Amino acid sequence: MASKNVQVFNDLNFEAEVLKSDVPVLVDFTATWCGPCKALAPIIDKVADEFQGKVKVGKVDIDEAAAIATKYGIRSVPTVLVFKNGVEANRNSGLTTRDKLVGLLGV
């Protein structure tokens, strides 16, 4: 079951929720057809629950928000980007661990 702490980012809310956020934002670029993305989902959920209030966590479906994926050069999924003060601070492509994600956040 997906965490209630994981938001959905899209063309309509990306700027407000990610780029103008006053806390770090972890963005999981994903796709419904992607096996490794499905394997990463529970790890993303765990990080969202663990850092609730300190970090914003959300997903971008690359098929539904292709312009955002293109703007940030997403060439494979899953790719996780961390934004701080509206700027990309860290990136990881491929299936990864909770510890690596926390390291990207720097919290």
Secondary structure as UniProt FT lines:
FT   TURN            4..5
FT   STRAND          6..8
FT   TURN            11..13
FT   HELIX           15..19
FT   STRAND          25..30
FT   TURN            32..33
FT   HELIX           35..50
FT   TURN            51..54
FT   STRAND          56..61
FT   TURN            62..64
FT   HELIX           66..71
FT   TURN            72..73
FT   STRAND          79..84
FT   TURN            85..86
FT   STRAND          87..93
FT   HELIX           98..105
//
